[in-house]
Amino acid sequence: MSRDLTTVVLNALDDQTVYPFFAVDLMFDGGNTLYLWTGNGEQVIDGKTYIGTGNLLNISTVEETSEIAVKGAVLTLSGVPSEVLSLALSEPYQGRRCNLYFGVMGDTTSYVELFSGYMDQMNIEESADTSTIQLSVENKLVDLERARVARYTSAYQKSVYPLDRGLDFVESLQTKEITWGRKSGN
């Protein structure tokens, strides 16, 4: 899928000096969202305060193809502070949302979403001085590969639509003998 860059991003990329950045939203349960960006200090982008990681945040290549294909990415965060490490260890993360953005800073800050998907696997390497977290994220298209379990039974239909009686007689039809095209008994 091609990305439509905003006019502000295109104009900023044309400037003499360009300040590009990447930003990441990691949405954990309970409203715990971790906002990181590749700059220094805190940066407010679209009303959200992102924590600067400098060169400690590394984002692998985000690949897109013309086919419908599931491509993921890997986020690596080095020099992880203890509060982020404790969040990584205590919060359920698999299947939670993750968004990656590319932006340009200038007179105004503009960005475009590069990737939207789900957190998959997290590997943590700890040493005496620092920790490194490597997080694999999957594209939203991975949902297309998951089996959808639905049964055409009255019980299943009522679990989705409690007042629907449309499948109440399906089970009785399983053994019903239907005579077609002639009178019964002849």
GIMO-V154001 format. One record per helix or strand of 2 or more residues. SS is the DSSP state (A for helix, B for strand). FROM is the first residue (numbers start at 0). LEN is the number of residues. Records with the same first field share a line. If there is no record, write none. Layout:
BEGIN
SS: FROM-LEN  FROM-LEN
END
This chain:
BEGIN
A: 6-8  28-3  53-3  81-9  139-6  153-7  169-4
B: 18-9  32-5  41-4  47-5  56-3  72-6  96-9  109-17  130-9
END
